[in-house]
Amino acid sequence: MSAKQNIANAIALDLKKPMLGNLDMAETMELIKDVGAILLDVRPPAKVKGDNAVEANVPDAYYMPYPTFAESLDLLPTDKDTVIVVACLKGWFANRIMGYLEMLGYENVYVLGGNIEDLIAAHKAHTN
């Protein structure tokens, strides 16, 4: 499949998602808890204040920093239908990673529209 067709397919998938795949905190927590979505924390190391999502014991979380994301591709699920939520601080890195994942053929990729630090804090508050 050509790059042009991959991009067209990714855009078509995004157009079917509410808010083009951008989720709020409640929707993200629901996907993680109820659907078993994988959470990718893609903040560069210099942007991580405190715990990353893995260190905070967020279920099915992976820390895959944007600058070295390509080196972590073997951590991704082989099932391209797996629900994946990508998160960072402001969505900049997460939106790029969402695009990369879609180019790799993943169909259920979303972005946390908020700050992953808030999600980690909510997770810690809920589990304590």
N, CA, C and O atoms as CSV, one atom per row, in Angstrom:
chain,resi,resn,atom,element,x,y,z
A,1,MET,N,N,0.853,-1.174,0.000
A,1,MET,CA,C,0.000,0.000,0.000
A,1,MET,C,C,0.903,1.242,0.000
A,1,MET,O,O,1.921,1.281,0.690
A,2,SER,N,N,0.524,2.221,-0.761
A,2,SER,CA,C,1.329,3.441,-0.872
A,2,SER,C,C,1.148,4.334,0.354
A,2,SER,O,O,0.177,4.206,1.101
A,3,ALA,N,N,2.099,5.234,0.540
A,3,ALA,CA,C,2.010,6.194,1.648
A,3,ALA,C,C,0.736,7.034,1.520
A,3,ALA,O,O,0.073,7.328,2.515
A,4,LYS,N,N,0.410,7.410,0.302
A,4,LYS,CA,C,-0.794,8.214,0.070
A,4,LYS,C,C,-2.043,7.453,0.519
A,4,LYS,O,O,-2.930,8.039,1.140
A,5,GLN,N,N,-2.120,6.176,0.219
A,5,GLN,CA,C,-3.275,5.370,0.617
A,5,GLN,C,C,-3.295,5.168,2.125
A,5,GLN,O,O,-4.366,5.188,2.733
A,6,ASN,N,N,-2.119,4.971,2.745
A,6,ASN,CA,C,-2.048,4.840,4.207
A,6,ASN,C,C,-2.584,6.089,4.889
A,6,ASN,O,O,-3.335,5.997,5.860
A,7,ILE,N,N,-2.201,7.250,4.386
A,7,ILE,CA,C,-2.665,8.513,4.963
A,7,ILE,C,C,-4.174,8.658,4.777
A,7,ILE,O,O,-4.880,9.053,5.706
A,8,ALA,N,N,-4.664,8.344,3.591
A,8,ALA,CA,C,-6.103,8.436,3.330
A,8,ALA,C,C,-6.880,7.503,4.251
A,8,ALA,O,O,-7.933,7.877,4.767
A,9,ASN,N,N,-6.367,6.292,4.461
A,9,ASN,CA,C,-7.030,5.340,5.360
A,9,ASN,C,C,-7.041,5.859,6.794
A,9,ASN,O,O,-8.054,5.749,7.486
A,10,ALA,N,N,-5.918,6.425,7.245
A,10,ALA,CA,C,-5.830,6.958,8.607
A,10,ALA,C,C,-6.817,8.102,8.809
A,10,ALA,O,O,-7.482,8.175,9.842
A,11,ILE,N,N,-6.914,8.979,7.840
A,11,ILE,CA,C,-7.849,10.106,7.935
A,11,ILE,C,C,-9.288,9.591,7.966
A,11,ILE,O,O,-10.107,10.081,8.743
A,12,ALA,N,N,-9.592,8.613,7.131
A,12,ALA,CA,C,-10.944,8.053,7.110
A,12,ALA,C,C,-11.305,7.451,8.474
A,12,ALA,O,O,-12.429,7.616,8.948
A,13,LEU,N,N,-10.363,6.761,9.094
A,13,LEU,CA,C,-10.615,6.199,10.424
A,13,LEU,C,C,-10.845,7.298,11.456
A,13,LEU,O,O,-11.753,7.201,12.282
A,14,ASP,N,N,-10.019,8.345,11.404
A,14,ASP,CA,C,-10.159,9.441,12.362
A,14,ASP,C,C,-11.504,10.150,12.216
A,14,ASP,O,O,-12.102,10.560,13.211
A,15,LEU,N,N,-11.976,10.294,10.989
A,15,LEU,CA,C,-13.249,10.973,10.761
A,15,LEU,C,C,-14.424,10.212,11.371
A,15,LEU,O,O,-15.471,10.802,11.637
A,16,LYS,N,N,-14.262,8.918,11.592
A,16,LYS,CA,C,-15.318,8.109,12.205
A,16,LYS,C,C,-15.312,8.214,13.725
A,16,LYS,O,O,-16.286,7.833,14.375
A,17,LYS,N,N,-14.226,8.725,14.297
A,17,LYS,CA,C,-14.101,8.807,15.752
A,17,LYS,C,C,-14.682,10.132,16.255
A,17,LYS,O,O,-14.518,11.165,15.606
A,18,PRO,N,N,-15.359,10.107,17.407
A,18,PRO,CA,C,-15.796,11.383,17.988
A,18,PRO,C,C,-14.577,12.277,18.242
A,18,PRO,O,O,-13.538,11.808,18.708
A,19,MET,N,N,-14.714,13.527,17.941
A,19,MET,CA,C,-13.641,14.524,18.161
A,19,MET,C,C,-12.326,14.092,17.490
A,19,MET,O,O,-11.240,14.416,17.972
A,20,LEU,N,N,-12.437,13.372,16.394
A,20,LEU,CA,C,-11.273,12.904,15.618
A,20,LEU,C,C,-10.306,12.070,16.459
A,20,LEU,O,O,-9.118,11.982,16.148
A,21,GLY,N,N,-10.820,11.465,17.515
A,21,GLY,CA,C,-9.982,10.596,18.344
A,21,GLY,C,C,-9.392,11.267,19.560
A,21,GLY,O,O,-8.610,10.645,20.280
A,22,ASN,N,N,-9.740,12.522,19.815
A,22,ASN,CA,C,-9.262,13.217,21.010
A,22,ASN,C,C,-10.237,12.941,22.156
A,22,ASN,O,O,-11.434,13.202,22.045
A,23,LEU,N,N,-9.707,12.412,23.249
A,23,LEU,CA,C,-10.524,12.024,24.392
A,23,LEU,C,C,-10.314,12.948,25.578
A,23,LEU,O,O,-9.239,13.522,25.750
A,24,ASP,N,N,-11.350,13.085,26.393
A,24,ASP,CA,C,-11.164,13.791,27.653
A,24,ASP,C,C,-10.732,12.773,28.712
A,24,ASP,O,O,-10.599,11.584,28.422
A,25,MET,N,N,-10.520,13.243,29.919
A,25,MET,CA,C,-10.016,12.386,30.989
A,25,MET,C,C,-10.968,11.227,31.284
A,25,MET,O,O,-10.529,10.084,31.409
A,26,ALA,N,N,-12.259,11.511,31.396
A,26,ALA,CA,C,-13.236,10.467,31.730
A,26,ALA,C,C,-13.274,9.389,30.649
A,26,ALA,O,O,-13.304,8.198,30.961
A,27,GLU,N,N,-13.273,9.797,29.392
A,27,GLU,CA,C,-13.296,8.827,28.297
A,27,GLU,C,C,-12.031,7.967,28.300
A,27,GLU,O,O,-12.088,6.763,28.050
A,28,THR,N,N,-10.898,8.593,28.583
A,28,THR,CA,C,-9.637,7.857,28.632
A,28,THR,C,C,-9.646,6.838,29.762
A,28,THR,O,O,-9.276,5.681,29.563
A,29,MET,N,N,-10.070,7.270,30.953
A,29,MET,CA,C,-10.125,6.368,32.095
A,29,MET,C,C,-11.075,5.197,31.818
A,29,MET,O,O,-10.804,4.064,32.217
A,30,GLU,N,N,-12.172,5.475,31.143
A,30,GLU,CA,C,-13.142,4.434,30.810
A,30,GLU,C,C,-12.522,3.411,29.853
A,30,GLU,O,O,-12.694,2.206,30.040
A,31,LEU,N,N,-11.809,3.882,28.836
A,31,LEU,CA,C,-11.178,2.956,27.898
A,31,LEU,C,C,-10.128,2.089,28.590
A,31,LEU,O,O,-10.007,0.900,28.296
A,32,ILE,N,N,-9.378,2.683,29.502
A,32,ILE,CA,C,-8.354,1.927,30.220
A,32,ILE,C,C,-9.001,0.893,31.138
A,32,ILE,O,O,-8.608,-0.273,31.153
A,33,LYS,N,N,-10.001,1.341,31.905
A,33,LYS,CA,C,-10.626,0.469,32.904
A,33,LYS,C,C,-11.567,-0.557,32.286
A,33,LYS,O,O,-11.480,-1.744,32.599
A,34,ASP,N,N,-12.457,-0.116,31.419
A,34,ASP,CA,C,-13.520,-0.984,30.925
A,34,ASP,C,C,-13.181,-1.747,29.644
A,34,ASP,O,O,-13.682,-2.849,29.426
A,35,VAL,N,N,-12.343,-1.169,28.812
A,35,VAL,CA,C,-12.032,-1.788,27.524
A,35,VAL,C,C,-10.659,-2.453,27.531
A,35,VAL,O,O,-10.363,-3.293,26.680
A,36,GLY,N,N,-9.824,-2.072,28.499
A,36,GLY,CA,C,-8.469,-2.630,28.550
A,36,GLY,C,C,-7.526,-1.988,27.555
A,36,GLY,O,O,-6.603,-2.629,27.052
A,37,ALA,N,N,-7.765,-0.717,27.276
A,37,ALA,CA,C,-6.903,0.000,26.325
A,37,ALA,C,C,-5.474,0.065,26.844
A,37,ALA,O,O,-5.231,0.097,28.050
A,38,ILE,N,N,-4.558,0.082,25.925
A,38,ILE,CA,C,-3.152,0.287,26.233
A,38,ILE,C,C,-2.916,1.796,26.292
A,38,ILE,O,O,-3.406,2.539,25.442
A,39,LEU,N,N,-2.174,2.239,27.286
A,39,LEU,CA,C,-1.825,3.644,27.411
A,39,LEU,C,C,-0.349,3.815,27.082
A,39,LEU,O,O,0.503,3.162,27.684
A,40,LEU,N,N,-0.050,4.677,26.144
A,40,LEU,CA,C,1.332,4.997,25.807
A,40,LEU,C,C,1.665,6.384,26.338
A,40,LEU,O,O,1.101,7.380,25.885
A,41,ASP,N,N,2.570,6.446,27.287
A,41,ASP,CA,C,3.089,7.709,27.822
A,41,ASP,C,C,4.287,8.042,26.944
A,41,ASP,O,O,5.308,7.355,26.998
A,42,VAL,N,N,4.169,9.087,26.139
A,42,VAL,CA,C,5.212,9.396,25.151
A,42,VAL,C,C,5.992,10.672,25.466
A,42,VAL,O,O,6.667,11.223,24.596
A,43,ARG,N,N,5.897,11.135,26.705
A,43,ARG,CA,C,6.646,12.340,27.076
A,43,ARG,C,C,8.151,12.086,26.989
A,43,ARG,O,O,8.631,11.033,27.407
A,44,PRO,N,N,8.889,13.048,26.448
A,44,PRO,CA,C,10.346,12.933,26.509
A,44,PRO,C,C,10.783,12.917,27.972
A,44,PRO,O,O,10.117,13.519,28.813
A,45,PRO,N,N,11.891,12.239,28.295
A,45,PRO,CA,C,12.332,12.144,29.690
A,45,PRO,C,C,12.419,13.494,30.405
A,45,PRO,O,O,12.091,13.582,31.588
A,46,ALA,N,N,12.850,14.532,29.715
A,46,ALA,CA,C,12.983,15.845,30.346
A,46,ALA,C,C,11.634,16.441,30.746
A,46,ALA,O,O,11.585,17.360,31.564
A,47,LYS,N,N,10.543,15.930,30.181
A,47,LYS,CA,C,9.203,16.456,30.477
A,47,LYS,C,C,8.479,15.669,31.574
A,47,LYS,O,O,7.386,16.048,31.995
A,48,VAL,N,N,9.086,14.583,32.030
A,48,VAL,CA,C,8.456,13.758,33.064
A,48,VAL,C,C,8.801,14.317,34.436
A,48,VAL,O,O,9.962,14.330,34.846
A,49,LYS,N,N,7.794,14.768,35.121
A,49,LYS,CA,C,7.946,15.254,36.500
A,49,LYS,C,C,7.286,14.231,37.394
A,49,LYS,O,O,6.070,14.055,37.319
A,50,GLY,N,N,8.036,13.552,38.233
A,50,GLY,CA,C,7.473,12.472,39.047
A,50,GLY,C,C,7.479,11.179,38.263
A,50,GLY,O,O,8.424,10.883,37.533
A,51,ASP,N,N,6.409,10.408,38.423
A,51,ASP,CA,C,6.322,9.097,37.796
A,51,ASP,C,C,5.839,9.170,36.354
A,51,ASP,O,O,5.026,10.026,36.002
A,52,ASN,N,N,6.350,8.258,35.519
A,52,ASN,CA,C,5.703,8.054,34.233
A,52,ASN,C,C,4.549,7.082,34.477
A,52,ASN,O,O,4.388,6.591,35.594
A,53,ALA,N,N,3.753,6.800,33.461
A,53,ALA,CA,C,2.555,5.977,33.643
A,53,ALA,C,C,2.877,4.562,34.110
A,53,ALA,O,O,2.102,3.972,34.862
A,54,VAL,N,N,3.995,4.016,33.682
A,54,VAL,CA,C,4.396,2.672,34.113
A,54,VAL,C,C,4.751,2.690,35.594
A,54,VAL,O,O,4.295,1.837,36.355
A,55,GLU,N,N,5.562,3.657,36.002
A,55,GLU,CA,C,5.965,3.771,37.409
A,55,GLU,C,C,4.767,4.018,38.322
A,55,GLU,O,O,4.787,3.641,39.494
A,56,ALA,N,N,3.724,4.652,37.785
A,56,ALA,CA,C,2.511,4.933,38.560
A,56,ALA,C,C,1.556,3.737,38.571
A,56,ALA,O,O,0.468,3.809,39.142
A,57,ASN,N,N,1.967,2.646,37.942
A,57,ASN,CA,C,1.167,1.413,37.891
A,57,ASN,C,C,-0.182,1.587,37.202
A,57,ASN,O,O,-1.163,0.951,37.587
A,58,VAL,N,N,-0.235,2.446,36.184
A,58,VAL,CA,C,-1.439,2.542,35.370
A,58,VAL,C,C,-1.529,1.232,34.581
A,58,VAL,O,O,-0.557,0.831,33.941
A,59,PRO,N,N,-2.688,0.561,34.621
A,59,PRO,CA,C,-2.804,-0.731,33.928
A,59,PRO,C,C,-2.483,-0.622,32.437
A,59,PRO,O,O,-2.883,0.328,31.764
A,60,ASP,N,N,-1.760,-1.609,31.949
A,60,ASP,CA,C,-1.425,-1.718,30.524
A,60,ASP,C,C,-0.768,-0.453,29.968
A,60,ASP,O,O,-1.001,-0.075,28.820
A,61,ALA,N,N,0.049,0.188,30.788
A,61,ALA,CA,C,0.761,1.394,30.353
A,61,ALA,C,C,2.177,1.033,29.904
A,61,ALA,O,O,2.803,0.108,30.420
A,62,TYR,N,N,2.646,1.788,28.937
A,62,TYR,CA,C,4.013,1.675,28.453
A,62,TYR,C,C,4.605,3.074,28.387
A,62,TYR,O,O,3.939,4.026,27.978
A,63,TYR,N,N,5.858,3.187,28.791
A,63,TYR,CA,C,6.556,4.460,28.637
A,63,TYR,C,C,7.411,4.346,27.390
A,63,TYR,O,O,8.402,3.617,27.365
A,64,MET,N,N,7.019,5.071,26.360
A,64,MET,CA,C,7.694,5.046,25.066
A,64,MET,C,C,7.987,6.482,24.655
A,64,MET,O,O,7.242,7.055,23.860
A,65,PRO,N,N,9.062,7.081,25.182
A,65,PRO,CA,C,9.349,8.496,24.921
A,65,PRO,C,C,9.419,8.816,23.433
A,65,PRO,O,O,9.975,8.059,22.637
A,66,TYR,N,N,8.847,9.941,23.087
A,66,TYR,CA,C,8.809,10.365,21.686
A,66,TYR,C,C,10.172,10.300,20.998
A,66,TYR,O,O,10.255,9.768,19.891
A,67,PRO,N,N,11.249,10.820,21.607
A,67,PRO,CA,C,12.526,10.828,20.884
A,67,PRO,C,C,13.054,9.433,20.525
A,67,PRO,O,O,13.824,9.293,19.575
A,68,THR,N,N,12.651,8.411,21.271
A,68,THR,CA,C,13.146,7.057,21.013
A,68,THR,C,C,12.002,6.094,20.684
A,68,THR,O,O,12.158,4.879,20.810
A,69,PHE,N,N,10.875,6.624,20.270
A,69,PHE,CA,C,9.691,5.802,20.008
A,69,PHE,C,C,9.982,4.664,19.030
A,69,PHE,O,O,9.551,3.532,19.253
A,70,ALA,N,N,10.693,4.949,17.973
A,70,ALA,CA,C,10.964,3.927,16.956
A,70,ALA,C,C,11.710,2.730,17.533
A,70,ALA,O,O,11.594,1.619,17.015
A,71,GLU,N,N,12.470,2.945,18.594
A,71,GLU,CA,C,13.221,1.854,19.219
A,71,GLU,C,C,12.323,0.958,20.077
A,71,GLU,O,O,12.751,-0.114,20.506
A,72,SER,N,N,11.091,1.386,20.327
A,72,SER,CA,C,10.179,0.642,21.205
A,72,SER,C,C,9.047,-0.039,20.453
A,72,SER,O,O,8.114,-0.540,21.081
A,73,LEU,N,N,9.102,-0.072,19.144
A,73,LEU,CA,C,7.992,-0.614,18.355
A,73,LEU,C,C,7.688,-2.071,18.695
A,73,LEU,O,O,6.552,-2.515,18.526
A,74,ASP,N,N,8.675,-2.819,19.169
A,74,ASP,CA,C,8.442,-4.219,19.510
A,74,ASP,C,C,7.519,-4.375,20.727
A,74,ASP,O,O,7.028,-5.473,20.992
A,75,LEU,N,N,7.283,-3.290,21.463
A,75,LEU,CA,C,6.374,-3.334,22.606
A,75,LEU,C,C,4.905,-3.220,22.186
A,75,LEU,O,O,4.006,-3.521,22.971
A,76,LEU,N,N,4.671,-2.791,20.964
A,76,LEU,CA,C,3.298,-2.596,20.493
A,76,LEU,C,C,2.604,-3.933,20.282
A,76,LEU,O,O,3.251,-4.926,19.950
A,77,PRO,N,N,1.287,-3.962,20.474
A,77,PRO,CA,C,0.553,-5.214,20.259
A,77,PRO,C,C,0.572,-5.608,18.783
A,77,PRO,O,O,0.625,-4.754,17.898
A,78,THR,N,N,0.528,-6.906,18.539
A,78,THR,CA,C,0.492,-7.373,17.153
A,78,THR,C,C,-0.911,-7.220,16.567
A,78,THR,O,O,-1.068,-7.116,15.350
A,79,ASP,N,N,-1.927,-7.206,17.426
A,79,ASP,CA,C,-3.307,-7.026,16.977
A,79,ASP,C,C,-3.538,-5.549,16.669
A,79,ASP,O,O,-3.546,-4.713,17.573
A,80,LYS,N,N,-3.722,-5.241,15.412
A,80,LYS,CA,C,-3.873,-3.849,14.967
A,80,LYS,C,C,-5.216,-3.242,15.367
A,80,LYS,O,O,-5.425,-2.043,15.182
A,81,ASP,N,N,-6.136,-4.053,15.917
A,81,ASP,CA,C,-7.423,-3.548,16.392
A,81,ASP,C,C,-7.396,-3.164,17.867
A,81,ASP,O,O,-8.390,-2.662,18.392
A,82,THR,N,N,-6.279,-3.391,18.537
A,82,THR,CA,C,-6.142,-3.059,19.953
A,82,THR,C,C,-6.396,-1.573,20.163
A,82,THR,O,O,-5.921,-0.740,19.391
A,83,VAL,N,N,-7.142,-1.245,21.208
A,83,VAL,CA,C,-7.388,0.157,21.530
A,83,VAL,C,C,-6.147,0.711,22.226
A,83,VAL,O,O,-5.670,0.155,23.216
A,84,ILE,N,N,-5.641,1.806,21.692
A,84,ILE,CA,C,-4.436,2.455,22.217
A,84,ILE,C,C,-4.751,3.917,22.471
A,84,ILE,O,O,-5.311,4.599,21.613
A,85,VAL,N,N,-4.386,4.401,23.666
A,85,VAL,CA,C,-4.502,5.828,23.981
A,85,VAL,C,C,-3.087,6.358,24.164
A,85,VAL,O,O,-2.301,5.814,24.940
A,86,VAL,N,N,-2.777,7.420,23.444
A,86,VAL,CA,C,-1.458,8.039,23.507
A,86,VAL,C,C,-1.587,9.332,24.293
A,86,VAL,O,O,-2.532,10.095,24.093
A,87,ALA,N,N,-0.628,9.581,25.196
A,87,ALA,CA,C,-0.746,10.749,26.062
A,87,ALA,C,C,0.610,11.397,26.311
A,87,ALA,O,O,1.647,10.734,26.323
A,88,CYS,N,N,0.572,12.705,26.507
A,88,CYS,CA,C,1.745,13.486,26.908
A,88,CYS,C,C,1.228,14.659,27.747
A,88,CYS,O,O,0.231,14.516,28.456
A,89,LEU,N,N,1.882,15.794,27.675
A,89,LEU,CA,C,1.442,16.938,28.483
A,89,LEU,C,C,0.400,17.804,27.790
A,89,LEU,O,O,-0.584,18.206,28.411
A,90,LYS,N,N,0.605,18.093,26.515
A,90,LYS,CA,C,-0.299,18.994,25.802
A,90,LYS,C,C,-0.863,18.400,24.520
A,90,LYS,O,O,-1.619,19.062,23.809
A,91,GLY,N,N,-0.504,17.163,24.220
A,91,GLY,CA,C,-1.012,16.513,23.022
A,91,GLY,C,C,-0.109,16.618,21.808
A,91,GLY,O,O,-0.355,15.954,20.801
A,92,TRP,N,N,0.918,17.426,21.877
A,92,TRP,CA,C,1.774,17.616,20.699
A,92,TRP,C,C,2.463,16.325,20.290
A,92,TRP,O,O,2.364,15.906,19.137
A,93,PHE,N,N,3.156,15.697,21.219
A,93,PHE,CA,C,3.853,14.453,20.915
A,93,PHE,C,C,2.855,13.319,20.691
A,93,PHE,O,O,3.054,12.479,19.813
A,94,ALA,N,N,1.793,13.294,21.476
A,94,ALA,CA,C,0.790,12.234,21.373
A,94,ALA,C,C,0.126,12.227,20.001
A,94,ALA,O,O,-0.096,11.159,19.430
A,95,ASN,N,N,-0.191,13.391,19.469
A,95,ASN,CA,C,-0.820,13.449,18.151
A,95,ASN,C,C,0.125,12.949,17.063
A,95,ASN,O,O,-0.316,12.303,16.112
A,96,ARG,N,N,1.399,13.236,17.190
A,96,ARG,CA,C,2.358,12.721,16.209
A,96,ARG,C,C,2.425,11.202,16.276
A,96,ARG,O,O,2.401,10.522,15.250
A,97,ILE,N,N,2.509,10.678,17.496
A,97,ILE,CA,C,2.587,9.224,17.664
A,97,ILE,C,C,1.307,8.563,17.153
A,97,ILE,O,O,1.364,7.492,16.550
A,98,MET,N,N,0.161,9.190,17.388
A,98,MET,CA,C,-1.094,8.653,16.856
A,98,MET,C,C,-0.987,8.492,15.343
A,98,MET,O,O,-1.376,7.459,14.799
A,99,GLY,N,N,-0.469,9.495,14.672
A,99,GLY,CA,C,-0.298,9.430,13.221
A,99,GLY,C,C,0.653,8.315,12.805
A,99,GLY,O,O,0.391,7.601,11.836
A,100,TYR,N,N,1.741,8.167,13.524
A,100,TYR,CA,C,2.694,7.093,13.214
A,100,TYR,C,C,2.034,5.732,13.377
A,100,TYR,O,O,2.192,4.851,12.531
A,101,LEU,N,N,1.284,5.561,14.482
A,101,LEU,CA,C,0.617,4.281,14.720
A,101,LEU,C,C,-0.400,3.980,13.621
A,101,LEU,O,O,-0.517,2.842,13.168
A,102,GLU,N,N,-1.124,4.998,13.202
A,102,GLU,CA,C,-2.089,4.795,12.123
A,102,GLU,C,C,-1.376,4.428,10.825
A,102,GLU,O,O,-1.875,3.607,10.056
A,103,MET,N,N,-0.232,5.020,10.579
A,103,MET,CA,C,0.540,4.663,9.379
A,103,MET,C,C,1.044,3.219,9.454
A,103,MET,O,O,1.276,2.581,8.428
A,104,LEU,N,N,1.211,2.711,10.685
A,104,LEU,CA,C,1.628,1.325,10.876
A,104,LEU,C,C,0.439,0.355,10.803
A,104,LEU,O,O,0.614,-0.861,10.882
A,105,GLY,N,N,-0.770,0.908,10.651
A,105,GLY,CA,C,-1.952,0.072,10.482
A,105,GLY,C,C,-2.836,-0.093,11.704
A,105,GLY,O,O,-3.820,-0.831,11.652
A,106,TYR,N,N,-2.511,0.580,12.811
A,106,TYR,CA,C,-3.367,0.507,14.001
A,106,TYR,C,C,-4.630,1.334,13.754
A,106,TYR,O,O,-4.559,2.469,13.284
A,107,GLU,N,N,-5.778,0.752,14.077
A,107,GLU,CA,C,-7.052,1.380,13.714
A,107,GLU,C,C,-7.785,2.057,14.861
A,107,GLU,O,O,-8.648,2.901,14.617
A,108,ASN,N,N,-7.471,1.716,16.094
A,108,ASN,CA,C,-8.198,2.247,17.247
A,108,ASN,C,C,-7.267,3.045,18.144
A,108,ASN,O,O,-7.057,2.703,19.308
A,109,VAL,N,N,-6.714,4.108,17.587
A,109,VAL,CA,C,-5.756,4.936,18.314
A,109,VAL,C,C,-6.425,6.259,18.678
A,109,VAL,O,O,-7.082,6.893,17.852
A,110,TYR,N,N,-6.241,6.658,19.936
A,110,TYR,CA,C,-6.830,7.885,20.451
A,110,TYR,C,C,-5.755,8.684,21.175
A,110,TYR,O,O,-4.688,8.167,21.504
A,111,VAL,N,N,-6.059,9.954,21.416
A,111,VAL,CA,C,-5.147,10.842,22.131
A,111,VAL,C,C,-5.870,11.425,23.334
A,111,VAL,O,O,-6.998,11.905,23.225
A,112,LEU,N,N,-5.204,11.376,24.482
A,112,LEU,CA,C,-5.729,12.070,25.653
A,112,LEU,C,C,-5.604,13.563,25.383
A,112,LEU,O,O,-4.501,14.076,25.193
A,113,GLY,N,N,-6.732,14.255,25.366
A,113,GLY,CA,C,-6.729,15.683,25.091
A,113,GLY,C,C,-6.221,16.514,26.261
A,113,GLY,O,O,-5.976,17.710,26.108
A,114,GLY,N,N,-6.064,15.902,27.412
A,114,GLY,CA,C,-5.577,16.602,28.593
A,114,GLY,C,C,-4.148,16.223,28.917
A,114,GLY,O,O,-3.420,15.687,28.082
A,115,ASN,N,N,-3.770,16.508,30.132
A,115,ASN,CA,C,-2.410,16.316,30.620
A,115,ASN,C,C,-2.280,14.939,31.269
A,115,ASN,O,O,-3.079,14.588,32.137
A,116,ILE,N,N,-1.289,14.165,30.860
A,116,ILE,CA,C,-1.113,12.825,31.427
A,116,ILE,C,C,-0.810,12.878,32.919
A,116,ILE,O,O,-1.109,11.926,33.640
A,117,GLU,N,N,-0.225,13.968,33.393
A,117,GLU,CA,C,0.029,14.081,34.834
A,117,GLU,C,C,-1.275,14.079,35.613
A,117,GLU,O,O,-1.331,13.542,36.719
A,118,ASP,N,N,-2.331,14.671,35.051
A,118,ASP,CA,C,-3.648,14.649,35.695
A,118,ASP,C,C,-4.222,13.235,35.702
A,118,ASP,O,O,-4.847,12.820,36.678
A,119,LEU,N,N,-4.012,12.501,34.620
A,119,LEU,CA,C,-4.490,11.126,34.555
A,119,LEU,C,C,-3.763,10.269,35.586
A,119,LEU,O,O,-4.392,9.457,36.266
A,120,ILE,N,N,-2.454,10.437,35.709
A,120,ILE,CA,C,-1.672,9.676,36.688
A,120,ILE,C,C,-2.141,10.013,38.108
A,120,ILE,O,O,-2.293,9.118,38.939
A,121,ALA,N,N,-2.366,11.290,38.384
A,121,ALA,CA,C,-2.844,11.697,39.711
A,121,ALA,C,C,-4.219,11.092,39.999
A,121,ALA,O,O,-4.476,10.640,41.115
A,122,ALA,N,N,-5.101,11.082,39.003
A,122,ALA,CA,C,-6.436,10.502,39.185
A,122,ALA,C,C,-6.330,9.000,39.426
A,122,ALA,O,O,-7.053,8.449,40.256
A,123,HIS,N,N,-5.443,8.348,38.712
A,123,HIS,CA,C,-5.245,6.911,38.908
A,123,HIS,C,C,-4.747,6.627,40.314
A,123,HIS,O,O,-5.249,5.725,40.985
A,124,LYS,N,N,-3.757,7.396,40.764
A,124,LYS,CA,C,-3.206,7.189,42.113
A,124,LYS,C,C,-4.280,7.442,43.174
A,124,LYS,O,O,-4.369,6.701,44.153
A,125,ALA,N,N,-5.087,8.474,42.987
A,125,ALA,CA,C,-6.139,8.792,43.958
A,125,ALA,C,C,-7.187,7.674,43.998
A,125,ALA,O,O,-7.726,7.361,45.059
A,126,HIS,N,N,-7.464,7.090,42.866
A,126,HIS,CA,C,-8.476,6.037,42.776
A,126,HIS,C,C,-7.979,4.720,43.373
A,126,HIS,O,O,-8.775,3.945,43.905
A,127,THR,N,N,-6.680,4.461,43.292
A,127,THR,CA,C,-6.140,3.195,43.775
A,127,THR,C,C,-5.664,3.248,45.224
A,127,THR,O,O,-5.353,2.210,45.807
A,128,ASN,N,N,-5.605,4.433,45.807
A,128,ASN,CA,C,-5.173,4.557,47.206
A,128,ASN,C,C,-6.332,4.621,48.158
A,128,ASN,O,O,-6.133,4.726,49.368
